[in-house]
């Protein structure tokens, strides 16, 4: 298999990764023979229907689940070692801000746990809040902010400790399309500025095509990769790129990949 | 105004019912007296007599109010006849017992949440402990403690703590477990220690549950302290007033002590409510 990493050693590498959950109804194969290599600075989307294992794979990278087969490395380490080295920031589907902490207090949470000095905490909170366009909202409580702003705060929280990898599990899934478009645009700018490696789970084809340098199409039962698409879109992407021919072609290929995956099981 | 009216209506209804019940329940004695004297009792005389007996079956509200007033302000607060003195004796045991019970309850809840063995073993015992009638176990605690040389405040506080730790355990276990899987996963991604998870997530999340438990617990503490005063031979405390009142048929004294206990309980619950509102609004949990 060709190494698709941009440059240097892959940041995330999966070789024959399988993951089987033991449930009361017998074993459930969530992932089967997943091979994938993600290079530094890539924006990789995982797309597929429910139960295709896209979230499970992201959680395995984050060492929140543990593969039962194959090898998975993050920064050349086991996922657990990478988690202990605080190699990634994780953004969940819900913002999950602590209601008893202000926005600044929520961003401070990982910094407190990781033992940053008080002065550095303040400096970082300031910086990441402006990165997600929330400067001046530090003293608000989460309930005083809209859903989109809350999710931006949760992204700031994941960015605060400068992990090189950002893992995002359908972060905008619960937001309406207008807010989602704007946040997608902002996320691309943020990615360009910070040069992070991003893993992004979604079930929206336009979102995946718009954001990614690489699209991983997955299908369910058992969860597996059916196609890996390298995007031909330029790095600079205004919202209206979605009407371009290249965009539509990639979207078409993603749709074909999804259909193909479904065809297998019938 | 709108909220005062219904409250007043209910209060007036209760007082009216109380007076009616007092006339009815105390009438036996009045009729007996009249029969012995060979006189007839008019309705007016009946009402007048039944509401002013010295040892009524059910004292009228104004008698209780007078008993309560005399008990509270009729003599020096340090007098053995003062309800303030007896109230303080009970209150101090209540507060100490409540503090012990709360600390014990929180400690047990933390243990239950963090340790599987405790999870399996402690709760059944905690529940079993509350099925034993406190009236049965209180004298034994007093006797055992007395043989260890402990009298007065400490044994009463133990009984008080025995009643108040339970609601705290139940509420705190639920509260400490209230954070969802996602919030726990988030802290895992930070490689947070168990102490961080407890201090930064579980404890703050459990506070609303804790306050609900504390309100139940403090009332239970007061009951525990009063029950703890019964077997000691009625030396001091609201429990002692209840007991000596029933020894000598001083129903007014019993009711005055009961109301004093109710006032203490209401005060404690309101105090916790005030602390709760202040804390939760500072934490942004109440808006």
Interface residues (C-beta under 8 A of the other chain):
Chain A: X62 X63 X64 X83 X84 X86 X88 X89 X90 X92 X93 X94 X96 X98 X99 X100 X101 X102 X109 X110 X112 X113 X114 X141 X142 X143 X161
Chain B: X182 X183 X185 X186 X187 X188 X189 X190 X191 X192 X193 X196 X200 X201 X204 X205 X207 X283 X284 X285 X287
